[in-house]
Amino acid sequence: MKTIHKAYRFRLKPDVEQGRQFARIAGVCRLVWNLCLEQRKVVYSSLRITLNSYSQLPDVTILRGEYDWIREIPSQVLQQKVRDLDIAYKNFFEGRAAFPEQKKKGKSVDSFRFPQGFKIDNRHIFLPKIGWVGFFKSQDIKGKPKHMTVSRNGKHWFVSVCCEIEIANAVPKSKAAGIDMGIAKLCALSDGTVIENPACFKQYKRKLAKLQRQLARKVKFSKNFYKAKAKITALHIRIADTRRDFIHKETTTIAKNQGLVVLEDLRIKNMSRSAKGSIDSPGKDVKQKSGLNRSILDAGWGEFRRQLEYKVDWAGGILIAVDSKNTSRRCPVCGHTAKENRLTQADFVCVACGHAGDADITAAVNILRAGHARLACGETGAVRPLGEAGTLKAA
């Protein structure tokens, strides 16, 4: 048996007063975050001392004592927001995220977390100082609830119930697959399976442009302005939900059927960086690079990998990320690596041995063999170049 943490997300059905309470709590949490962040920056710049939640929580207690409108907010929610700042700093120092920024109303995600004091009763959830709130129960909640996070997405409020679940150790599957990520095709597997790219953003691009033109014609900050802005937000949410749902289905299928999954270790942030340059050194092919960046982000490579990582782990499999260098130029038969092997974007023809095939599937085969080579060396963590290991010599 092993313990996993799984989140169940449901849409809440708050009444008018509960909706206002949610907005007030989110606003105070935003204030506490901004004050604590500013305090950390000032103290570090003047004294070179890095504060943490343990040193700032007493200040939050003092703040609650001075203002009645802050005292109305559950103390545990404010404490969790300060601890979230600790996590944000840790992610920054370990290279997983940018430096924490000030949260702004309407631009930052409104969310707050209850670590205790909540209850679940069929289709209602009890939240401290708020009471019982109805929710749309789309699935059964399994395991022991550990904490709840309330967040706003567009005009709706949602709750994520994080549960601790004991699951039996899964029997690893005997199959293995290398995965080559792409744009025209979302990905190609080494067994010949190809997953087409749904291009969710591209489907709604014209509709989004139309709504943005309508917004530009509205009087700023008028009622019609906010109505038009809400329509754009709703469309963005629809695009994101469609993309996430598609990726969930495909990654679940892969995790259930493959015991070993090998991916490219792509630096998505670097790949989607703007080519504008500066006034002194202007960029080249800016328009084409902008379109490529949009397509990379629309494909959802990062979300695809994130989902695969935990799903493969739950299924008892192994996931390895390998260096993508030359995977699309290396012949899987003779091992010859050359730029000339790629005649077109879709076709691979080895100039040394004449082996021909689909370029994406060929790359996926090379990725899988690089993963096998690393497994043979007893490594599954650090990424290293493809090298010569894993090529299949011609008989």
C-alpha positions as CSV (number, residue, x, y, z in Angstrom):
1,M,0.0,0.0,0.0
2,K,1.1,3.6,-0.6
3,T,-0.3,7.0,0.3
4,I,-1.2,9.5,-2.4
5,H,-2.9,12.9,-2.3
6,K,-5.7,13.5,-4.7
7,A,-7.8,16.7,-5.1
8,Y,-11.5,16.7,-6.0
9,R,-12.8,19.9,-7.5
10,F,-16.4,21.0,-7.3
11,R,-18.3,24.1,-8.3
12,L,-19.8,25.8,-5.2
13,K,-23.4,27.2,-5.0
14,P,-23.1,30.1,-2.5
15,D,-26.0,32.5,-1.9
16,V,-25.5,36.2,-2.3
17,E,-24.2,36.9,1.2
18,Q,-21.8,33.9,1.1
19,G,-20.5,35.1,-2.3
20,R,-19.7,38.5,-0.6
21,Q,-18.0,36.7,2.3
22,F,-15.8,34.8,-0.2
23,A,-14.9,38.1,-1.9
24,R,-14.0,39.7,1.4
25,I,-11.9,36.8,2.6
26,A,-10.1,36.8,-0.8
27,G,-9.5,40.5,-0.6
28,V,-8.0,40.3,3.0
29,C,-5.8,37.4,2.0
30,R,-4.5,39.4,-0.9
31,L,-3.8,42.3,1.5
32,V,-1.9,40.0,3.9
33,W,0.1,38.5,1.1
34,N,1.1,41.9,-0.2
35,L,2.0,43.3,3.2
36,C,4.1,40.3,4.1
37,L,5.9,40.3,0.8
38,E,6.7,44.0,1.1
39,Q,8.0,43.4,4.6
40,R,10.3,40.6,3.5
41,K,11.7,42.8,0.7
42,V,12.3,45.8,2.9
43,V,13.9,43.8,5.7
44,Y,16.2,41.9,3.3
45,S,17.3,45.1,1.5
46,S,18.1,46.9,4.7
47,L,19.3,44.1,7.1
48,R,20.0,41.2,4.7
49,I,17.7,39.0,6.8
50,T,15.2,36.7,5.1
51,L,11.9,36.5,7.0
52,N,9.7,33.5,7.0
53,S,6.1,32.6,8.1
54,Y,7.2,31.9,11.7
55,S,8.5,35.5,12.1
56,Q,5.6,37.1,10.3
57,L,2.6,35.2,11.9
58,P,2.8,37.3,15.1
59,D,2.5,40.5,13.0
60,V,-0.7,39.0,11.3
61,T,-2.1,38.5,14.8
62,I,-1.4,42.1,15.7
63,L,-3.1,43.2,12.5
64,R,-6.2,41.2,13.3
65,G,-6.3,42.9,16.7
66,E,-6.2,46.4,15.3
67,Y,-8.9,46.1,12.6
68,D,-12.4,44.6,13.1
69,W,-12.8,43.9,9.4
70,I,-9.7,41.7,9.4
71,R,-10.8,40.0,12.7
72,E,-13.9,38.8,10.9
73,I,-11.7,36.6,8.6
74,P,-10.8,33.1,9.9
75,S,-7.3,33.3,11.4
76,Q,-6.3,29.9,9.9
77,V,-7.0,31.2,6.4
78,L,-4.6,34.2,6.9
79,Q,-2.0,32.0,8.4
80,Q,-2.1,29.7,5.4
81,K,-1.7,32.7,3.0
82,V,1.6,33.6,4.8
83,R,2.8,30.0,4.6
84,D,1.9,30.1,0.9
85,L,4.4,32.9,0.6
86,D,7.1,30.6,2.1
87,I,6.3,28.1,-0.7
88,A,6.5,30.8,-3.3
89,Y,10.0,31.8,-2.1
90,K,11.1,28.2,-2.1
91,N,9.9,27.6,-5.6
92,F,11.8,30.7,-6.7
93,F,15.1,29.7,-5.1
94,E,14.8,26.2,-6.5
95,G,14.2,27.6,-10.0
96,R,10.5,26.4,-10.4
97,A,8.9,29.8,-10.5
98,A,9.5,33.5,-10.8
99,F,10.0,35.8,-7.8
100,P,6.7,36.4,-5.9
101,E,4.7,39.4,-7.0
102,Q,2.1,41.7,-5.5
103,K,-1.4,40.4,-6.0
104,K,-3.9,42.7,-7.7
105,K,-7.6,42.6,-7.7
106,G,-9.0,41.2,-10.9
107,K,-5.6,40.1,-12.2
108,S,-4.5,37.5,-9.6
109,V,-6.4,34.3,-8.8
110,D,-8.6,34.7,-5.7
111,S,-8.1,31.7,-3.4
112,F,-7.9,30.8,0.3
113,R,-7.4,27.6,2.1
114,F,-8.9,26.0,5.2
115,P,-6.6,23.4,6.9
116,Q,-9.2,22.4,9.5
117,G,-12.6,23.1,10.8
118,F,-14.5,22.2,7.6
119,K,-17.1,19.4,7.2
120,I,-18.6,17.5,4.3
121,D,-22.2,16.4,4.3
122,N,-23.3,14.9,1.0
123,R,-23.9,17.9,-1.2
124,H,-23.0,20.6,1.4
125,I,-19.6,21.8,2.8
126,F,-19.3,23.6,6.1
127,L,-16.6,26.4,6.2
128,P,-15.7,28.2,9.4
129,K,-17.3,31.6,9.8
130,I,-19.2,31.1,6.6
131,G,-21.5,28.1,7.3
132,W,-22.9,25.4,5.0
133,V,-22.4,26.0,1.3
134,G,-24.0,23.8,-1.4
135,F,-21.9,22.4,-4.2
136,F,-22.4,20.4,-7.4
137,K,-21.2,16.9,-6.4
138,S,-19.9,15.5,-9.7
139,Q,-18.1,12.6,-8.2
140,D,-17.7,10.7,-4.9
141,I,-15.0,11.9,-2.5
142,K,-12.6,9.1,-1.5
143,G,-10.1,9.1,1.3
144,K,-9.5,11.4,4.3
145,P,-9.9,15.1,3.6
146,K,-6.8,17.1,4.6
147,H,-7.6,20.6,3.6
148,M,-9.9,22.7,1.3
149,T,-9.1,25.5,-1.1
150,V,-11.8,27.9,-2.3
151,S,-11.0,29.7,-5.5
152,R,-12.7,31.9,-8.0
153,N,-12.6,31.2,-11.8
154,G,-14.5,33.8,-13.8
155,K,-17.8,34.5,-12.1
156,H,-18.0,31.1,-10.3
157,W,-16.5,29.8,-7.0
158,F,-14.9,26.4,-6.7
159,V,-13.7,24.2,-3.9
160,S,-10.8,21.7,-4.1
161,V,-10.8,19.0,-1.5
162,C,-7.4,17.5,-1.0
163,C,-7.7,13.9,0.3
164,E,-5.2,11.4,1.5
165,I,-5.8,8.0,-0.1
166,E,-4.3,4.6,0.5
167,I,-4.0,2.6,-2.7
168,A,-2.6,-0.8,-3.4
169,N,0.8,-1.0,-5.1
170,A,0.1,-1.3,-8.8
171,V,1.7,-4.0,-10.8
172,P,3.9,-2.3,-13.4
173,K,3.0,-2.8,-17.0
174,S,5.5,-4.5,-19.3
175,K,5.1,-1.9,-22.1
176,A,7.3,1.1,-22.6
177,A,6.9,4.2,-24.7
178,G,9.0,7.1,-25.8
179,I,7.0,10.3,-26.5
180,D,8.0,13.1,-28.9
181,M,6.1,16.3,-28.3
182,G,5.0,18.4,-31.3
183,I,2.7,21.2,-32.6
184,A,1.0,19.8,-35.7
185,K,0.6,16.6,-33.7
186,L,0.4,16.9,-29.9
187,C,2.7,13.9,-29.6
188,A,3.9,10.7,-31.2
189,L,4.6,7.5,-29.3
190,S,7.3,5.0,-30.2
191,D,4.7,2.3,-30.8
192,G,3.3,4.3,-33.8
193,T,0.4,6.0,-31.9
194,V,-0.1,9.6,-32.9
195,I,-2.2,12.0,-30.8
196,E,-3.5,14.9,-32.8
197,N,-3.3,18.4,-31.4
198,P,-6.8,19.8,-30.6
199,A,-5.5,23.4,-31.0
200,C,-8.0,24.7,-28.5
201,F,-7.0,28.3,-28.7
202,K,-7.0,28.2,-32.5
203,Q,-10.6,27.0,-32.5
204,Y,-11.8,30.1,-30.7
205,K,-9.3,32.6,-32.0
206,R,-11.7,34.4,-34.3
207,K,-14.4,34.6,-31.6
208,L,-11.9,35.9,-29.1
209,A,-10.7,38.6,-31.5
210,K,-14.3,39.6,-32.1
211,L,-15.0,40.0,-28.4
212,Q,-11.8,41.9,-27.9
213,R,-12.8,44.4,-30.6
214,Q,-16.2,44.8,-28.9
215,L,-14.4,45.5,-25.6
216,A,-12.2,48.2,-27.2
217,R,-15.3,50.1,-28.3
218,K,-16.9,50.2,-24.8
219,V,-16.5,53.1,-22.4
220,K,-13.9,52.1,-20.0
221,F,-15.2,51.0,-16.6
222,S,-18.8,51.2,-17.7
223,K,-21.3,48.4,-17.1
224,N,-21.1,47.3,-20.7
225,F,-17.3,47.3,-20.4
226,Y,-17.4,44.8,-17.5
227,K,-20.0,42.7,-19.3
228,A,-17.7,42.4,-22.4
229,K,-14.7,41.7,-20.2
230,A,-16.6,38.9,-18.5
231,K,-17.4,37.3,-21.9
232,I,-13.7,37.3,-22.7
233,T,-12.8,35.8,-19.4
234,A,-15.5,33.1,-19.8
235,L,-14.1,32.2,-23.3
236,H,-10.6,31.9,-21.9
237,I,-11.8,29.6,-19.2
238,R,-13.6,27.5,-21.8
239,I,-10.4,27.2,-23.8
240,A,-8.4,26.1,-20.8
241,D,-11.0,23.6,-19.6
242,T,-11.2,22.0,-23.1
243,R,-7.5,21.7,-23.3
244,R,-7.2,20.3,-19.8
245,D,-10.0,17.8,-20.3
246,F,-8.4,16.5,-23.5
247,I,-4.9,16.2,-21.9
248,H,-6.5,14.3,-18.9
249,K,-8.0,11.7,-21.2
250,E,-4.8,11.1,-23.2
251,T,-2.5,11.0,-20.2
252,T,-4.8,8.6,-18.4
253,T,-4.7,6.2,-21.3
254,I,-0.9,6.4,-21.6
255,A,-0.4,5.9,-17.8
256,K,-2.7,2.9,-17.7
257,N,-1.0,1.1,-20.7
258,Q,2.7,1.9,-20.3
259,G,5.0,0.8,-17.5
260,L,7.9,3.0,-18.6
261,V,7.3,6.4,-20.2
262,V,10.2,8.5,-21.5
263,L,9.8,12.2,-22.4
264,E,11.9,15.0,-23.7
265,D,13.2,17.3,-21.0
266,L,11.9,20.5,-22.8
267,R,12.7,24.0,-21.6
268,I,9.3,25.4,-22.5
269,K,9.9,28.8,-21.0
270,N,13.0,29.2,-23.1
271,M,11.4,27.8,-26.2
272,S,8.4,30.3,-26.0
273,R,10.5,33.3,-25.2
274,S,9.8,36.5,-27.3
275,A,12.0,37.3,-30.2
276,K,11.4,41.1,-30.1
277,G,14.8,41.9,-28.9
278,S,15.6,45.6,-28.0
279,I,15.8,48.9,-29.8
280,D,19.6,48.5,-30.1
281,S,19.3,44.9,-31.1
282,P,16.0,44.2,-32.7
283,G,14.9,40.6,-33.2
284,K,14.4,38.7,-36.4
285,D,11.2,37.0,-37.7
286,V,9.3,38.3,-34.7
287,K,5.9,37.6,-36.2
288,Q,6.7,34.0,-37.1
289,K,8.3,33.4,-33.7
290,S,5.2,34.9,-32.0
291,G,3.0,32.4,-33.8
292,L,5.2,29.6,-32.9
293,N,5.2,30.7,-29.2
294,R,1.4,30.8,-29.3
295,S,1.2,27.3,-30.7
296,I,3.7,25.9,-28.1
297,L,1.7,27.3,-25.2
298,D,-1.6,26.2,-26.8
299,A,-0.4,22.6,-27.0
300,G,0.0,22.5,-23.2
301,W,3.3,20.5,-23.1
302,G,3.9,21.5,-19.5
303,E,0.4,20.4,-18.3
304,F,0.8,17.2,-20.3
305,R,4.1,16.3,-18.5
306,R,2.7,17.4,-15.1
307,Q,-0.3,15.0,-15.4
308,L,1.8,12.2,-16.7
309,E,4.2,12.4,-13.8
310,Y,1.7,11.7,-11.1
311,K,-0.5,9.4,-13.1
312,V,2.4,7.1,-14.1
313,D,3.5,7.1,-10.4
314,W,0.0,6.1,-9.3
315,A,-0.1,3.3,-11.8
316,G,3.3,1.9,-10.5
317,G,5.3,2.9,-13.6
318,I,8.4,4.9,-14.2
319,L,8.7,8.3,-16.0
320,I,12.1,9.5,-17.3
321,A,13.0,12.8,-18.9
322,V,15.9,12.8,-21.3
323,D,17.8,15.4,-23.3
324,S,16.0,16.0,-26.6
325,K,19.3,16.9,-28.5
326,N,19.5,15.1,-31.9
327,T,16.6,12.8,-31.2
328,S,14.9,13.8,-34.4
329,R,18.2,13.6,-36.4
330,R,19.5,10.3,-35.2
331,C,18.9,7.1,-37.3
332,P,17.4,4.4,-35.0
333,V,19.0,1.7,-37.2
334,C,22.6,2.7,-37.8
335,G,22.9,5.6,-35.3
336,H,24.0,8.1,-37.9
337,T,23.2,11.7,-36.8
338,A,22.9,14.4,-39.4
339,K,20.8,17.4,-40.2
340,E,20.3,16.0,-43.7
341,N,18.4,13.0,-42.3
342,R,15.3,15.3,-42.0
343,L,14.3,16.0,-45.6
344,T,11.0,17.6,-44.5
345,Q,9.3,18.3,-41.2
346,A,7.3,15.1,-41.4
347,D,9.8,12.6,-43.1
348,F,13.0,11.0,-41.9
349,V,15.4,9.4,-44.4
350,C,18.9,8.3,-43.2
351,V,21.6,9.4,-45.7
352,A,23.9,6.6,-44.4
353,C,21.7,3.5,-44.5
354,G,18.6,4.6,-46.3
355,H,16.2,3.9,-43.4
356,A,13.0,5.9,-43.9
357,G,10.0,6.6,-41.6
358,D,7.9,9.2,-39.9
359,A,10.1,11.8,-38.3
360,D,8.0,12.1,-35.1
361,I,7.8,8.4,-34.5
362,T,11.5,8.0,-35.3
363,A,12.3,10.7,-32.6
364,A,10.0,8.9,-30.1
365,V,12.0,5.6,-30.7
366,N,15.2,7.4,-30.0
367,I,13.8,9.0,-26.9
368,L,12.7,5.6,-25.6
369,R,16.1,4.1,-26.3
370,A,17.8,7.0,-24.4
371,G,15.5,6.2,-21.5
372,H,16.4,2.5,-21.6
373,A,20.1,3.5,-21.7
374,R,19.7,5.6,-18.5
375,L,17.8,2.8,-16.8
376,A,20.6,0.4,-17.6
377,C,23.0,2.8,-15.9
378,G,20.7,2.9,-12.9
379,E,19.7,6.5,-13.4
380,T,16.1,7.9,-13.5
381,G,16.5,11.4,-12.1
382,A,19.1,13.7,-13.8
383,V,18.9,14.4,-17.4
384,R,21.9,13.6,-19.6
385,P,22.6,13.8,-23.4
386,L,21.4,11.0,-25.6
387,G,24.8,9.8,-26.6
388,E,25.4,6.7,-28.5
389,A,23.6,4.3,-26.1
390,G,20.4,2.8,-27.2
391,T,20.9,2.7,-31.0
392,L,20.0,-0.5,-32.8
393,K,22.8,-1.6,-35.1
394,A,21.9,-3.0,-38.5
395,A,22.3,-6.7,-38.8
